[in-house]
Structures are given as C-alpha cells and as structure tokens.
Amino acid sequence: MCVAFSSTLGTTDVLFLVTLCVNVLFIFVSPAPTYKSNCFPNDALGYRNVTVDRPLCLAVDLSPARLEAFETTCAKAKEQPLAKLASRMAKALGPGPHQDFNAFMAACARDAEEHGIKLIAKRKKLLQSELCRTDDEAAPVIKKVHKKGVAPDPLHGLYEAEVDGKLRVVEYEPDTDLRDSEKVPLLEEGGIESFFRREVLPYTPDAWIDESKTQVGYEISFTRHFYKPAPMRTLEEIKADIYALEEETEGLLEQIVGETEQ
C-alpha cells in the first residue's frame, strides 16, 4: 500500500500509493464504524489537564550546627542581623526540630519588630531555605489568610485552620516537588470533582485542585480505539510447545557435562 524512499535530508519518508489514497477518500466521504475507521464526537477525544497540589510541610531546625551554617550564609549575603535573629529564636524556642513553620515565622516577626529588622521577602526566603526541611509530620505552611465571609472549599485549596486563636479560611503553600497532574475526560460522568474524589483523594487526602492551571486538550489514541489484542494461546498449545522443547533438549545436558568432564 505504500513505498518507503530516502529523501535528500537523509530521513526515510513514505510515498502513498494511489489505491491507498482512494481508500482513505472513500472512508472519509462515507464514514462508517469499522475496524479501520470510526466516528467520534469532539468531546470523546478531549480531556482537561488538571493540576493537583499538596501542601508544603516544613520543620524548623535551630540546632547549633544548622545555626553555624546559617551564620556563614548570612555573612556571605551581608545579612548578619538575620543570623542574630535566628540565634535569639534558638534561645527562646529551643533547638527543635519545630513542626510549625507558621508559629516560627510569627515569632520571628515579633522579634524583628522589637529589634528594628524588616522581614522582607528575601529574608523570609533565606530563613525558609536555610533553616527548614520538608517533613510530612509538620504543619502545612500557610500562604494566605482570607477575610471573613470566604467559605471553606478543600477541593479547591481553601481550608479551615486556626490562626491567632481564631478559626479562619486559609490557603496553603503548594509543595512543587509533590505537584502532579491528571487527565480527566471531557465526558467524565460527574466532571472533574467526581474524578478527583474517586481517583485522587483516597490516596492523597490533603490534595487539592488548582483551577487556574486547568487546560483543555485533545488526543487521538489509536491504540485505545483500534488495537485488537491477539488471542491468548490455549493451555494445550502451551503444553505442546513445552513438550517439544523438552524433546529437543533431551540428552543435551548430559552431553555438555560429559564434554566438560573430558
């Protein structure tokens, strides 16, 4: 039906014969479900690519070894006041590890205010990157605290949490190392939420959907729609092959052992 030929670029292209082109045109103008062709609505080939996030959980290490390394880093970054702040936190809170990064940062903010230090984003990032490590047992890092009136929606990343002794709706900082994605068919019964509750939450109950990153795409899976698996062989056929192999190899082991002994 087709002939391969070498192009001037060194790759191998395929030249379709006239008979094949006629067959393709016939299928196109007279579509019918066959083992060669089929008709699908657009939505049957579409999907939504859904981003699945999980919270960043950090533990704070204020041990002498970590503080010494942090002091060296601060010296290179010309942030010596930040190193002194960390030392004061270690004296006040202990070496740790401390499982609540939010409480640690709140304590740092109070100390910084007392000593006239501005905790700008760069300094907060330095404290997080140099004094913290991910820990599944630690409390999730709070990214944003919403105003009153916002309803909790865990499926989309809005959780109830206690902040300063009050119950508030918060968003957690996502852990990019744990970020994943799922392809949800457009024709999924119940939509994204039904798929998420069935396929994701039972295994990662702290996960949520980042709707801002959801994208629609389309793909044609020829394997899914047209592949016909070869029928499995019967037990009789398999047994016959095994017996045939035994007959072929009969005496071979004795022959090899005999040659070795000689």
KEKE-3310 file (N, C-alpha, C; in steps of 0.2 Angstrom, whole numbers, plus 5000, padded with zeros to 4 digits):
npx = (5004:5010:5026:5043:5055:5071:5074:5082:5087:5091:5082:5069:5055:5038:5029:5013:5003:4992:4980:4979:4976:4964:4956:4957:4950:4937:4933:4932:4922:4912:4908:4909:4907:4921:4934:4944:4941:4932:4919:4919:4912:4918:4920:4923:4936:4942:4950:4953:4967:4972:4979:4986:4989:4998:5001:5015:5025:5034:5048:5057:5074:5084:5097:5113:5123:5116:5113:5126:5130:5120:5124:5136:5131:5123:5133:5139:5129:5128:5119:5119:5112:5101:5106:5108:5095:5090:5098:5093:5080:5083:5087:5075:5065:5071:5082:5074:5069:5056:5039:5030:5030:5023:5021:5034:5038:5030:5034:5047:5043:5039:5050:5059:5052:5054:5068:5070:5071:5068:5057:5059:5054:5065:5073:5064:5063:5076:5077:5068:5074:5086:5085:5075:5067:5058:5045:5034:5026:5025:5017:5006:5012:5006:5000:4991:4979:4962:4949:4935:4920:4923:4920:4925:4933:4939:4942:4946:4957:4955:4955:4950:4957:4966:4971:4980:4972:4959:4947:4950:4949:4960:4974:4986:5003:5009:5018:5030:5037:5029:5019:5007:4998:4982:4973:4958:4944:4933:4920:4918:4909:4900:4911:4926:4927:4920:4929:4941:4938:4936:4948:4959:4959:4957:4970:4978:4974:4976:4976:4973:4964:4971:4963:4966:4976:4971:4969:4962:4963:4966:4967:4971:4969:4975:4978:4969:4957:4957:4966:4967:4969:4980:4973:4974:4985:4980:4980:4983:4991:5002:5007:5010:5021:5030:5033:5038:5050:5057:5059:5068:5079:5083:5095:5104:5110:5117:5126:5134:5139:5146:5156:5163:5168:5178)
npy = (4994:5006:5014:5015:5028:5036:5052:5068:5074:5063:5056:5044:5044:5041:5036:5036:5025:5026:5018:5017:5030:5032:5023:5029:5041:5037:5031:5043:5051:5042:5039:5026:5015:5004:4991:4999:5012:5025:5035:5049:5060:5077:5079:5067:5064:5073:5081:5087:5094:5093:5101:5095:5099:5098:5102:5111:5106:5110:5108:5116:5118:5122:5119:5119:5116:5119:5132:5138:5135:5143:5156:5158:5158:5170:5179:5179:5184:5196:5198:5199:5203:5195:5182:5184:5186:5173:5166:5171:5166:5152:5152:5156:5147:5134:5121:5112:5099:5111:5109:5117:5129:5141:5146:5148:5158:5168:5171:5175:5187:5195:5197:5203:5215:5220:5222:5231:5226:5223:5211:5207:5200:5193:5190:5182:5171:5167:5162:5152:5143:5140:5136:5126:5110:5099:5090:5077:5076:5088:5104:5111:5124:5140:5150:5161:5170:5171:5184:5187:5178:5171:5155:5139:5127:5113:5105:5114:5120:5128:5130:5127:5133:5136:5152:5163:5160:5160:5154:5152:5154:5147:5147:5135:5134:5127:5112:5110:5099:5089:5091:5086:5080:5077:5069:5072:5065:5074:5069:5063:5056:5066:5075:5084:5085:5073:5064:5067:5065:5051:5046:5052:5058:5047:5042:5053:5062:5076:5083:5096:5104:5115:5127:5137:5133:5123:5115:5113:5099:5089:5072:5059:5042:5029:5017:5014:5015:5007:4996:4978:4965:4951:4935:4924:4910:4893:4882:4869:4871:4878:4868:4858:4865:4866:4852:4849:4857:4850:4838:4842:4846:4835:4825:4834:4841:4831:4828:4840:4840:4829:4832:4842:4835:4827)
npz = (5000:5002:4999:5004:5003:5002:5007:5002:5014:5022:5029:5030:5021:5017:5003:4997:4989:4975:4976:4990:4993:4987:4995:5007:5005:5001:5014:5020:5014:5015:5030:5042:5056:5057:5058:5054:5054:5062:5070:5080:5093:5096:5110:5115:5112:5120:5134:5151:5158:5173:5187:5201:5218:5233:5251:5257:5269:5283:5294:5307:5310:5323:5328:5334:5324:5312:5314:5314:5301:5295:5299:5292:5279:5280:5282:5270:5262:5267:5278:5292:5304:5303:5306:5319:5324:5321:5331:5343:5342:5343:5357:5363:5358:5358:5351:5343:5331:5326:5323:5317:5305:5303:5316:5320:5311:5315:5327:5324:5317:5327:5335:5325:5324:5337:5337:5326:5313:5296:5290:5275:5259:5254:5265:5272:5264:5265:5278:5277:5267:5272:5286:5286:5283:5273:5280:5283:5294:5299:5302:5289:5278:5279:5266:5263:5272:5272:5272:5283:5279:5267:5261:5266:5255:5253:5242:5232:5238:5249:5266:5282:5297:5312:5316:5325:5336:5331:5321:5304:5286:5275:5263:5258:5256:5241:5238:5227:5223:5225:5216:5204:5190:5182:5169:5164:5156:5145:5144:5157:5169:5180:5181:5184:5198:5203:5197:5204:5218:5217:5211:5217:5230:5239:5240:5242:5253:5257:5246:5233:5220:5208:5200:5192:5183:5175:5159:5143:5132:5117:5111:5100:5102:5095:5099:5109:5103:5091:5093:5093:5103:5102:5102:5116:5118:5120:5134:5130:5118:5124:5132:5123:5116:5126:5129:5116:5117:5127:5121:5111:5119:5125:5133:5130:5141:5147:5138:5137:5150:5150:5140:5147:5158:5151)
capx = (5000:5015:5033:5047:5060:5075:5074:5088:5089:5094:5077:5065:5048:5033:5025:5007:5000:4985:4975:4978:4973:4957:4953:4956:4945:4931:4931:4931:4916:4906:4911:4905:4912:4924:4940:4949:4939:4926:4917:4918:4911:4924:4921:4925:4943:4945:4951:4955:4973:4971:4985:4985:4994:4998:5004:5022:5026:5041:5050:5062:5080:5088:5102:5120:5126:5112:5114:5133:5130:5116:5128:5140:5127:5121:5139:5141:5124:5128:5113:5121:5106:5096:5109:5107:5088:5090:5101:5088:5075:5085:5087:5068:5061:5075:5085:5070:5065:5050:5035:5025:5034:5019:5022:5041:5038:5026:5039:5052:5041:5039:5057:5061:5049:5057:5075:5070:5073:5062:5057:5057:5053:5071:5075:5060:5065:5083:5076:5065:5078:5092:5084:5069:5067:5051:5043:5027:5023:5025:5010:5007:5014:5000:5001:4986:4973:4956:4945:4929:4915:4925:4918:4930:4932:4945:4943:4950:4963:4953:4954:4949:4963:4966:4976:4980:4967:4953:4946:4950:4949:4967:4977:4992:5009:5010:5025:5031:5040:5023:5014:5005:4993:4978:4969:4951:4940:4928:4914:4918:4902:4901:4916:4932:4926:4919:4935:4946:4936:4937:4955:4965:4958:4958:4977:4981:4968:4977:4977:4968:4964:4972:4959:4970:4981:4967:4969:4958:4967:4963:4971:4968:4973:4974:4978:4963:4951:4958:4970:4964:4974:4980:4970:4979:4986:4976:4984:4985:4996:5007:5010:5013:5027:5035:5035:5043:5057:5060:5062:5074:5085:5084:5102:5109:5113:5122:5132:5138:5143:5151:5162:5167:5172:5183)
capy = (5000:5012:5013:5020:5031:5040:5059:5072:5075:5058:5053:5040:5046:5036:5038:5033:5023:5029:5014:5019:5037:5031:5020:5034:5046:5033:5031:5050:5053:5038:5036:5020:5011:4998:4990:5003:5019:5026:5042:5051:5067:5080:5078:5060:5064:5079:5080:5093:5093:5096:5102:5093:5101:5096:5107:5111:5105:5112:5108:5121:5116:5128:5116:5123:5115:5122:5140:5139:5136:5149:5162:5158:5160:5177:5183:5180:5188:5203:5198:5197:5204:5189:5177:5186:5184:5166:5164:5173:5161:5146:5153:5156:5141:5128:5118:5109:5102:5113:5106:5123:5134:5147:5149:5150:5164:5173:5173:5179:5194:5199:5198:5208:5221:5223:5224:5235:5222:5222:5204:5207:5193:5190:5187:5176:5165:5164:5158:5145:5139:5138:5133:5122:5105:5096:5084:5075:5076:5095:5108:5114:5131:5145:5155:5167:5170:5175:5188:5183:5178:5166:5149:5134:5123:5109:5103:5119:5123:5133:5125:5130:5132:5141:5157:5168:5158:5161:5149:5156:5151:5149:5143:5133:5134:5121:5109:5109:5093:5084:5093:5081:5082:5071:5070:5070:5065:5079:5066:5060:5057:5070:5080:5084:5084:5066:5060:5069:5061:5044:5043:5056:5059:5041:5041:5059:5066:5083:5086:5100:5106:5122:5128:5142:5129:5118:5117:5108:5097:5084:5067:5053:5037:5024:5010:5013:5014:5002:4990:4972:4961:4944:4930:4920:4903:4888:4878:4863:4873:4879:4862:4855:4868:4864:4845:4849:4859:4845:4833:4845:4847:4829:4822:4840:4842:4825:4829:4846:4838:4824:4836:4846:4830:4825)
capz = (5000:5002:4997:5008:4999:5006:5005:5002:5021:5025:5033:5026:5020:5014:4997:4997:4983:4973:4979:4997:4994:4985:5001:5013:5002:5002:5021:5023:5012:5018:5036:5045:5061:5055:5062:5051:5055:5067:5070:5087:5094:5098:5117:5116:5111:5124:5141:5155:5161:5180:5191:5208:5223:5240:5255:5259:5276:5284:5301:5308:5313:5326:5331:5334:5318:5307:5316:5312:5294:5293:5301:5287:5273:5281:5281:5263:5259:5271:5282:5299:5308:5302:5309:5326:5325:5322:5337:5348:5341:5346:5364:5365:5357:5358:5345:5338:5326:5327:5317:5315:5302:5304:5323:5320:5307:5319:5332:5320:5315:5333:5337:5321:5326:5343:5335:5320:5307:5291:5287:5268:5256:5253:5271:5274:5259:5267:5284:5275:5263:5276:5292:5286:5278:5272:5285:5282:5301:5301:5300:5282:5278:5277:5261:5263:5276:5269:5276:5285:5273:5262:5263:5265:5250:5252:5235:5228:5242:5254:5272:5289:5301:5317:5316:5331:5341:5328:5315:5298:5280:5273:5258:5260:5251:5237:5238:5220:5222:5226:5211:5199:5185:5180:5163:5165:5150:5145:5145:5163:5172:5187:5179:5187:5205:5204:5196:5209:5224:5216:5209:5220:5237:5243:5241:5245:5256:5258:5239:5230:5213:5206:5194:5187:5179:5171:5152:5139:5126:5113:5108:5097:5104:5090:5102:5113:5099:5086:5094:5094:5106:5099:5107:5120:5117:5124:5138:5126:5114:5128:5134:5117:5115:5132:5127:5110:5119:5131:5117:5108:5123:5129:5132:5129:5147:5148:5133:5140:5156:5148:5137:5152:5162:5147)
cpx = (5004:5022:5038:5053:5064:5075:5081:5091:5092:5088:5073:5058:5044:5029:5019:5005:4993:4979:4973:4974:4966:4953:4952:4950:4938:4928:4929:4924:4910:4908:4906:4910:4914:4930:4945:4947:4933:4925:4916:4916:4917:4925:4924:4933:4946:4946:4953:4961:4973:4977:4983:4991:4993:5002:5011:5022:5033:5043:5057:5068:5084:5094:5109:5123:5123:5113:5121:5133:5126:5120:5133:5137:5125:5127:5140:5135:5123:5121:5114:5116:5101:5099:5108:5100:5087:5093:5096:5082:5077:5085:5080:5064:5065:5077:5080:5071:5058:5045:5030:5029:5030:5021:5029:5041:5035:5031:5045:5050:5041:5046:5060:5058:5052:5064:5076:5073:5067:5063:5054:5056:5059:5074:5070:5062:5072:5082:5073:5070:5084:5091:5078:5071:5060:5051:5036:5023:5022:5018:5011:5008:5008:5003:4997:4981:4968:4952:4938:4924:4917:4924:4924:4928:4938:4947:4947:4955:4961:4951:4953:4955:4963:4972:4975:4974:4960:4953:4945:4950:4956:4969:4984:4997:5010:5017:5026:5034:5035:5018:5013:5000:4989:4974:4962:4947:4934:4921:4914:4912:4904:4907:4922:4932:4925:4925:4940:4944:4937:4944:4960:4964:4959:4965:4981:4976:4969:4978:4971:4969:4966:4969:4962:4974:4977:4967:4965:4963:4963:4968:4968:4972:4971:4974:4972:4957:4951:4962:4966:4969:4974:4977:4976:4979:4982:4982:4987:4991:5002:5011:5013:5020:5032:5037:5040:5050:5060:5063:5068:5080:5086:5091:5107:5113:5119:5128:5136:5142:5148:5157:5166:5171:5178:5189)
cpy = (5006:5010:5018:5022:5036:5048:5062:5073:5069:5054:5049:5042:5040:5039:5033:5031:5026:5025:5015:5025:5036:5028:5025:5039:5043:5033:5038:5052:5048:5034:5031:5017:5005:4997:4995:5011:5019:5034:5044:5058:5070:5079:5071:5060:5070:5077:5087:5090:5097:5096:5100:5095:5098:5101:5106:5111:5105:5111:5113:5118:5122:5125:5120:5122:5119:5130:5142:5140:5142:5156:5163:5161:5167:5181:5184:5184:5195:5204:5196:5198:5198:5183:5178:5184:5177:5163:5165:5168:5154:5146:5153:5150:5134:5126:5115:5102:5105:5112:5111:5129:5141:5150:5151:5157:5170:5176:5177:5186:5198:5201:5203:5215:5225:5226:5228:5232:5221:5215:5205:5200:5189:5186:5181:5170:5162:5160:5152:5141:5136:5134:5127:5116:5102:5090:5083:5076:5084:5098:5111:5122:5135:5150:5162:5165:5174:5179:5184:5183:5173:5159:5144:5129:5119:5107:5108:5123:5128:5129:5130:5128:5138:5146:5162:5166:5158:5156:5153:5152:5152:5145:5141:5133:5128:5118:5107:5102:5087:5085:5087:5083:5075:5073:5067:5071:5071:5076:5062:5062:5060:5075:5079:5082:5076:5062:5061:5065:5054:5042:5047:5056:5053:5040:5047:5063:5074:5086:5091:5102:5114:5124:5133:5139:5124:5120:5111:5106:5091:5079:5062:5047:5031:5017:5009:5012:5009:4996:4984:4967:4954:4939:4926:4913:4899:4885:4872:4865:4875:4873:4858:4858:4866:4857:4845:4852:4854:4840:4836:4845:4840:4826:4828:4841:4837:4826:4835:4844:4833:4827:4839:4841:4828:4831)
cpz = (5000:5001:5001:5003:5003:5003:5005:5009:5025:5029:5028:5026:5017:5008:4997:4990:4981:4976:4986:4998:4992:4991:5006:5011:5003:5009:5023:5020:5014:5024:5039:5050:5058:5059:5059:5053:5059:5067:5078:5088:5097:5106:5119:5116:5116:5131:5145:5159:5168:5184:5199:5213:5229:5244:5256:5266:5278:5292:5301:5312:5316:5330:5330:5327:5312:5308:5313:5304:5291:5294:5295:5280:5274:5280:5274:5259:5263:5275:5289:5304:5308:5306:5317:5328:5326:5328:5343:5348:5344:5354:5366:5364:5358:5352:5340:5337:5328:5321:5315:5312:5303:5311:5323:5316:5311:5324:5329:5319:5322:5335:5332:5322:5332:5341:5329:5314:5303:5288:5280:5265:5255:5259:5274:5270:5262:5274:5282:5272:5267:5283:5292:5281:5278:5277:5284:5289:5303:5299:5293:5283:5275:5272:5261:5268:5273:5274:5278:5279:5268:5265:5262:5259:5249:5246:5231:5232:5247:5260:5278:5293:5306:5317:5321:5336:5338:5322:5309:5292:5277:5267:5260:5254:5247:5237:5230:5218:5222:5220:5206:5195:5183:5173:5164:5159:5151:5146:5152:5167:5179:5186:5184:5195:5207:5203:5202:5216:5223:5215:5213:5228:5241:5244:5244:5247:5257:5251:5237:5223:5212:5199:5189:5182:5174:5164:5149:5133:5123:5111:5105:5098:5100:5094:5106:5109:5093:5087:5096:5097:5103:5104:5110:5118:5122:5128:5134:5122:5118:5130:5129:5115:5120:5130:5121:5112:5123:5126:5113:5112:5127:5127:5131:5135:5149:5144:5135:5146:5155:5145:5142:5156:5158:5147)
residu = (MET:CYS:VAL:ALA:PHE:SER:SER:THR:LEU:GLY:THR:THR:ASP:VAL:LEU:PHE:LEU:VAL:THR:LEU:CYS:VAL:ASN:VAL:LEU:PHE:ILE:PHE:VAL:SER:PRO:ALA:PRO:THR:TYR:LYS:SER:ASN:CYS:PHE:PRO:ASN:ASP:ALA:LEU:GLY:TYR:ARG:ASN:VAL:THR:VAL:ASP:ARG:PRO:LEU:CYS:LEU:ALA:VAL:ASP:LEU:SER:PRO:ALA:ARG:LEU:GLU:ALA:PHE:GLU:THR:THR:CYS:ALA:LYS:ALA:LYS:GLU:GLN:PRO:LEU:ALA:LYS:LEU:ALA:SER:ARG:MET:ALA:LYS:ALA:LEU:GLY:PRO:GLY:PRO:HIS:GLN:ASP:PHE:ASN:ALA:PHE:MET:ALA:ALA:CYS:ALA:ARG:ASP:ALA:GLU:GLU:HIS:GLY:ILE:LYS:LEU:ILE:ALA:LYS:ARG:LYS:LYS:LEU:LEU:GLN:SER:GLU:LEU:CYS:ARG:THR:ASP:ASP:GLU:ALA:ALA:PRO:VAL:ILE:LYS:LYS:VAL:HIS:LYS:LYS:GLY:VAL:ALA:PRO:ASP:PRO:LEU:HIS:GLY:LEU:TYR:GLU:ALA:GLU:VAL:ASP:GLY:LYS:LEU:ARG:VAL:VAL:GLU:TYR:GLU:PRO:ASP:THR:ASP:LEU:ARG:ASP:SER:GLU:LYS:VAL:PRO:LEU:LEU:GLU:GLU:GLY:GLY:ILE:GLU:SER:PHE:PHE:ARG:ARG:GLU:VAL:LEU:PRO:TYR:THR:PRO:ASP:ALA:TRP:ILE:ASP:GLU:SER:LYS:THR:GLN:VAL:GLY:TYR:GLU:ILE:SER:PHE:THR:ARG:HIS:PHE:TYR:LYS:PRO:ALA:PRO:MET:ARG:THR:LEU:GLU:GLU:ILE:LYS:ALA:ASP:ILE:TYR:ALA:LEU:GLU:GLU:GLU:THR:GLU:GLY:LEU:LEU:GLU:GLN:ILE:VAL:GLY:GLU:THR:GLU:GLN)
# end
